Amino acid sequence: MTSAEINRAVAEKVMGWKPDRVGYYRNLMHETDWNPAERIEHAWMVVEKFDYYEIWKLGNGNYLVRLFTAPLSDGDWSWTKGEADTAPLAISLAALASCGVKDE
């Protein structure tokens, strides 16, 4: 997926936003300005949609992000992960994985 495709998928599938007829998400910003794959302040808005998170910087320089949702009926937490060379991209990939979207 390109960065623009990731950004659009995060907005629509994770955040639940749809652009209005002139391309603004919830009157906050134009869809071309929304960039959680590269801007940490936008990625942090995504993190805040989850109940718990872990962000690790790995020995190879990549970031590993695990995003957790509320405990399941058996008491186990559901989580997804994303790994990338930047924290914003790792956050975006983990969030998309929580919605069943794979980066291909």
Disulfide bonds with the S-S distance in Angstrom:
none
